[in-house]
Amino acid sequence: MKLSRTAIPTVTPAGAGGANTSAATLATNLYDRIRADLLDGKLEPGRRLQIEFLCEQYQAGQTPVREALNRLTSDGLVERRDQRGFAVAGISASDLQEITKTRCWLEEVALREAFASRSVEWEEAVVLAYHRLSKVPRSLSETEYKENPEWERRHREFHRALIGGCQSRWLISFCDQLADQLYRYRQLSVRRVFPKRHEGAEHKAMLDAVVAGDAALAIKLLTTHYQQTADIILADADLFPPSR
């Protein structure tokens, strides 16, 4: 039997722990800021991400910027290009269709599992998440689309609550990653399609299906909801110009 080597405790110099914590916090904050700009479309798809530009834009050093870009590459929001550094992940109709299809597959499994292990706590979480979402306007303006961060947060919470009863943190994590990708597509197109969509009624129908215990209907409504979002985005001629 192979014996494990005894770990030798290390002594951290006074103040070093705080410095490491501070550096980690700054790196995380930088990652969050760049990620938010990527999701909101402020850093447009395909744009080359020059280290010098990012350092100046976010007032950060090269090391934390590279660390943030590496994390964002793992998230699928940034692409590493051989010999050319980093770039914002591109978009395409086929990519949107694939992401939507995969999200429908995974969330169908998650929602089915949530129904299979149905609990009062899960149903109450969905009801509460819907209630909070229904109290927030989709846009900060009634005549034109102005993003409402509170609605976006409540919307994500509602969809997370729907699949939250599946009791698989890995499955929920994969679904979250796909939700981020689709959020990016929505933000690139939503200003041009608002207010053609009545999302409130779609969310209410999903809630009613959960309360009624109708798994088949809830899954159908959820996948139709996602597919309709994709169809609206795909119809945006400015985002996906017709091929000639």
BELLINUR-V928965 format. One line per field, one symbol per residue. phi: phi as a letter, one per 20 degrees, with the letter a starting at -180 (. if undefined). A space follows every 10 residues. Layout:
# BELLINUR-V928965
phi: ???
This chain:
# BELLINUR-V928965
phi: .eeffffefd deggnfffff ffffffffff gffffffffe nfdfgnffdf gffffffdlc efffffffff fffffnecde dgmcndbfgf caffffffff ffffgfffff ffffffdgcf ffffffffff gfffedffcf cedbfcgdgf fgffffffff fgefefmcff ffffffffff ffffffffcf fedfdfddfg ffffffggff ffmeffffff ffffgfffgf fffffffffc fgfd
